[in-house]
Amino acid sequence: MVVPYESLYRKVQIVLQSKLEEFQLYEYDAITSEQLWMYCVEKKWRKQVIEELPLHVVVSAIFSVKPSEILNYAQVKDLQSINGMMELSTEELEELLGTEKKITL
């Protein structure tokens, strides 16, 4: 897997590994360093210029991540990708959601 900001990713590899060991203590063994990194890039730092972040800010953000945040984020991404593949029409969505069309005169 190609990770964005690879040089920064390599610099904080030991921090990522330490956080994953903490996750393993709580029996979250399925989370990888790439998933943790992508969560930080796409969620924690999405509105920031990552190349300009001080190293201590990057490290602090990684250490502040909770396993539930990553799992919730992954679920949302999965649902978004499923929704994108389905390409339902407006009528199909309304039928699924049980919304009724309003008749205007």
N, C-alpha and C positions, 0 to 999 in steps of 0.2 A: 504494500500500500504506500502510495506517495502522500506524504504529509505536507501541508502548507507550512511555510516558515521553518524549513528543515534545519537550518543552522541554529535557530533558537530552540527548536525541539531537541536537538542533540545536547545543547547546553544544559537543559533542565531535565535530562533523562533520569538522573539520580533522584530528583524531586518527584517525578512521575512514578518511578519505581517505589519510592517510599510511600506515596499515597496509595498505590495499589496494594502494598503490603498491609496498610491500615484497612483497606476494604476487605482483604482476605480474612482479617481478624473478625470481621462482622459477617463472614461467609458470603461475600459478594465476589466470587471467584471468576465470574464470566466477563468482567470489565477489563478491557485491555488498555495499554498505555496510549494507543492510537485513538481509542474511543474517548478517553479522558482528555487528550489533547484536542480532538475535534470539538468536543463539548466546549472547552475553554475558548477556542478560536471562534466558533460559530455562535456561542451564547454569551459568555462572559465578556469577550472583547469585540463583539460584533460592530460596535459603533466607535471603535478606537483604531488608531494607526498602530498596529501590533509591532512593527519594526521600531517604533519610538517608545515603547513601554520600557520603563526601567526594569532591570532584572528582579529587583525585590518585589515589584508589583506583580510580575508574572508568577513568581514563587508563591507569594501570598494568595493569589487567586487559585492556584492549583491546590494548595493546602486547605482552602476554604470549601472546596467542592464536597458535596455529600453524595453518597451512592444513589439516593432517591432522585436527586436532580438529574443525574445522567440517565437513569432508567426512564424517568418521565419524558425527558427530551427525546430519547430514542423511540419511545412509543408514539410521540407526536409526529416525529419524522416518518415513521412507518405508516401511520395513518394518512399523512399527507401524500406519501408515494402511492399508497393504495388508491386514494381518492383521485390522484392524477391519472392512474391507469384505467380507472373505471369509466371516466368521461360520460357521466350520466347527463341526460337532457334535463331541462328545467322541469318538465312534466314528471319525469321519473323521480327526481329529487323531491318534488312536492308530494308525490304519492308515498315515497319512502318515509318522509318526515310527517306525513299526515296533515299537511297544511292544505287548506281549501283555497281555491281561487275566489277572489272577491269579484263580484260582478258590479261594475260601475255603470251608472246610467247617465 
